[in-house]
Amino acid sequence: MKIISLGGVGGCIITQAVQKFIFDQERYPYDWLLANQSFVIRTFHNNNTWFNFDNDTEYHHNNHEFSIKERDGMIVHDFSSYENYKNQRNTVKETYKRRFDRLNQIVTSNEPIMFVRITNNTPMNDNWIDRFVSVPDDIPKWFDFIQNLEQTYKKPIYLCIVTMNQTEYDEHKNKLPNTGRIHMRMFDNSHVNGNEENITEFSKIIHGVYQQLCN
């Protein structure tokens, strides 16, 4: 079973956590982005709605951060600076082409998939307001998304949703459809010391769901 990140706001921790127990984990399109739910659902099957690196006017930028025009997806790690954008964009384009090709290969294969999503948990950053607007996830929409993928590709597809918001967890944990496809977990890192321990604890959550599904 493949584990594939669907990102979030603070979604980089998913990739870091998966690397804790799958050292050779491949990279996928949403690994290192700030990504609202709308961005993921809109771009998953349509690369034309992804970042258009040939058209500067579609972006809101600040130094190395680049946002799509809808302001629901933002690149934060791929460019060293705006001044180096034109020199680096072809390399970044090729990187994301490989990641989308890899995603398409896995989705169309017979191998089951466990997607992982961290619901938007980072407070709105005033420095992002012109480039990215964080919007809470609509949990039922994820069920529709996964169900549509299963119907299209005729194989088991799961989603592990991790939230750091107790209210959100309490609201949705007992309302998820009883299909075994959506698994919601609470991540309370209030007693965690340091980033490395944070990643380790998050990894335990993902690994626990992964083992449950594999068994």
C-alpha positions as CSV (number, residue, x, y, z in Angstrom):
1,M,0.0,0.0,0.0
2,K,1.3,3.4,-1.0
3,I,1.1,6.4,1.4
4,I,0.5,9.7,-0.5
5,S,0.3,13.1,1.2
6,L,-2.6,15.4,0.3
7,G,-0.9,18.2,2.3
8,G,-2.6,20.9,4.2
9,V,-1.6,24.0,6.0
10,G,1.3,22.7,8.0
11,G,1.3,19.6,5.7
12,C,5.1,19.3,5.4
13,I,4.9,17.3,8.6
14,I,3.2,14.5,6.7
15,T,6.1,13.9,4.4
16,Q,8.6,14.2,7.3
17,A,6.5,11.8,9.4
18,V,6.2,9.2,6.6
19,Q,10.0,9.3,6.1
20,K,10.3,8.1,9.7
21,F,9.2,4.6,8.7
22,I,9.4,4.5,4.9
23,F,12.9,5.8,4.2
24,D,12.7,5.5,0.4
25,Q,9.3,7.2,0.2
26,E,8.8,8.8,-3.3
27,R,7.8,12.4,-3.6
28,Y,4.3,13.4,-4.8
29,P,2.8,16.8,-5.9
30,Y,1.3,17.9,-2.5
31,D,4.2,16.9,-0.3
32,W,5.7,20.4,0.4
33,L,2.9,22.8,-0.4
34,L,0.4,24.9,1.5
35,A,-2.8,23.5,0.1
36,N,-6.4,24.1,0.8
37,Q,-8.9,21.3,0.1
38,S,-10.2,23.2,-2.9
39,F,-6.7,23.3,-4.5
40,V,-6.1,19.5,-4.0
41,I,-9.5,18.5,-5.4
42,R,-9.3,21.0,-8.3
43,T,-5.8,20.0,-9.4
44,F,-5.7,16.3,-8.7
45,H,-6.9,15.3,-12.2
46,N,-6.2,18.5,-14.0
47,N,-2.6,19.6,-14.3
48,N,-3.8,22.7,-16.2
49,T,-5.1,24.1,-12.9
50,W,-1.7,23.7,-11.3
51,F,0.9,26.4,-11.1
52,N,1.6,27.8,-14.5
53,F,5.3,28.5,-14.3
54,D,5.4,30.3,-17.7
55,N,3.0,33.0,-16.7
56,D,4.2,35.4,-14.0
57,T,0.9,37.3,-13.9
58,E,-0.8,34.3,-12.3
59,Y,1.2,34.5,-9.1
60,H,1.3,36.4,-5.9
61,H,4.9,36.2,-4.7
62,N,7.1,37.3,-1.8
63,N,10.8,36.3,-2.1
64,H,10.7,32.5,-2.5
65,E,6.9,31.9,-1.9
66,F,4.6,31.6,-4.9
67,S,0.8,31.4,-4.8
68,I,-1.6,30.3,-7.5
69,K,-4.0,33.0,-8.5
70,E,-6.9,31.5,-6.5
71,R,-4.8,31.9,-3.4
72,D,-5.6,28.4,-2.2
73,G,-2.2,26.8,-3.0
74,M,1.3,28.1,-2.2
75,I,4.8,26.9,-3.0
76,V,7.2,27.6,-0.1
77,H,10.3,25.6,-0.7
78,D,11.0,25.2,-4.4
79,F,12.5,28.6,-5.3
80,S,15.4,30.2,-3.5
81,S,14.2,33.7,-4.3
82,Y,12.0,35.6,-6.8
83,E,15.1,36.9,-8.5
84,N,16.1,33.3,-9.3
85,Y,12.6,32.3,-10.4
86,K,13.2,32.4,-14.1
87,N,16.4,30.4,-13.8
88,Q,14.9,27.8,-11.6
89,R,11.4,27.4,-13.0
90,N,12.2,24.8,-15.7
91,T,13.8,22.6,-13.0
92,V,10.8,23.0,-10.7
93,K,8.4,22.3,-13.6
94,E,10.3,19.0,-14.4
95,T,10.2,18.1,-10.7
96,Y,6.4,18.5,-10.5
97,K,5.9,16.7,-13.8
98,R,7.8,13.7,-12.4
99,R,5.7,13.8,-9.2
100,F,2.4,14.0,-11.1
101,D,3.5,11.1,-13.4
102,R,4.4,9.1,-10.3
103,L,1.0,10.0,-8.8
104,N,-0.8,8.9,-11.9
105,Q,1.1,5.7,-12.1
106,I,0.1,4.8,-8.6
107,V,-3.5,5.8,-8.9
108,T,-4.0,3.8,-12.1
109,S,-2.1,0.7,-10.7
110,N,-3.7,-2.1,-8.8
111,E,-2.0,-1.1,-5.5
112,P,-4.2,0.3,-2.7
113,I,-3.5,3.8,-1.6
114,M,-3.6,5.5,1.8
115,F,-3.9,9.3,1.4
116,V,-3.0,11.5,4.4
117,R,-4.3,14.9,5.0
118,I,-3.7,17.3,7.9
119,T,-6.7,19.7,8.2
120,N,-5.8,23.4,8.1
121,N,-4.4,24.0,11.6
122,T,-2.1,27.0,11.1
123,P,-3.6,30.4,12.0
124,M,-4.0,32.9,9.2
125,N,-0.6,34.5,8.7
126,D,-0.9,38.2,8.0
127,N,2.2,37.9,5.8
128,W,0.3,35.5,3.5
129,I,-2.9,37.4,3.1
130,D,-2.2,38.6,-0.4
131,R,-0.9,35.2,-1.5
132,F,-2.7,32.5,0.5
133,V,-6.1,32.4,2.3
134,S,-6.4,29.4,4.6
135,V,-9.9,27.8,4.6
136,P,-11.0,25.0,6.9
137,D,-11.6,21.6,5.3
138,D,-15.1,20.4,4.6
139,I,-14.8,16.8,5.9
140,P,-17.8,15.3,3.9
141,K,-16.2,16.5,0.7
142,W,-13.2,14.3,1.3
143,F,-15.5,11.3,1.5
144,D,-17.0,12.2,-1.8
145,F,-13.5,12.6,-3.2
146,I,-12.3,9.2,-2.1
147,Q,-15.5,7.5,-3.2
148,N,-15.2,8.9,-6.7
149,L,-11.6,7.7,-6.9
150,E,-12.6,4.2,-5.8
151,Q,-15.4,4.1,-8.4
152,T,-13.0,5.4,-11.1
153,Y,-10.0,3.1,-10.4
154,K,-11.8,0.1,-9.0
155,K,-9.5,-0.5,-6.0
156,P,-9.4,0.3,-2.2
157,I,-8.5,3.9,-1.5
158,Y,-8.3,5.2,2.1
159,L,-7.8,8.6,3.7
160,C,-6.3,9.4,7.0
161,I,-7.4,12.8,8.2
162,V,-5.3,14.2,11.1
163,T,-6.5,17.3,13.0
164,M,-5.0,19.3,15.8
165,N,-8.3,20.8,16.6
166,Q,-10.2,19.0,19.4
167,T,-13.5,20.7,18.5
168,E,-13.2,19.6,14.9
169,Y,-12.3,16.0,15.9
170,D,-15.2,15.8,18.3
171,E,-17.6,17.1,15.7
172,H,-16.6,14.7,12.9
173,K,-15.2,11.5,14.5
174,N,-18.6,9.8,14.9
175,K,-20.1,11.3,11.7
176,L,-17.8,9.7,9.1
177,P,-19.5,7.2,6.8
178,N,-19.2,3.6,8.1
179,T,-17.2,2.4,5.1
180,G,-13.7,1.9,6.7
181,R,-12.3,4.2,4.0
182,I,-12.0,7.4,6.1
183,H,-10.0,7.4,9.3
184,M,-9.8,10.6,11.5
185,R,-7.2,11.0,14.2
186,M,-6.5,13.7,16.7
187,F,-2.9,14.9,17.1
188,D,-2.4,16.7,20.4
189,N,1.1,18.0,20.5
190,S,0.7,20.2,23.5
191,H,3.1,18.1,25.5
192,V,5.7,17.6,22.7
193,N,9.1,19.2,23.0
194,G,10.8,20.2,19.8
195,N,10.2,19.7,16.1
196,E,11.8,16.2,15.9
197,E,9.6,14.9,18.7
198,N,6.6,16.5,16.9
199,I,7.4,14.6,13.7
200,T,7.9,11.3,15.6
201,E,4.6,11.5,17.3
202,F,2.8,12.4,14.1
203,S,4.6,9.4,12.4
204,K,3.2,7.1,15.1
205,I,-0.4,8.2,14.2
206,I,0.1,7.6,10.5
207,H,1.9,4.4,11.0
208,G,-0.9,3.1,13.3
209,V,-3.5,3.7,10.7
210,Y,-1.3,2.2,8.0
211,Q,-0.8,-1.0,10.0
212,Q,-4.5,-1.2,10.8
213,L,-5.3,-1.1,7.0
214,C,-2.6,-3.5,6.1
215,N,-3.8,-6.1,8.6
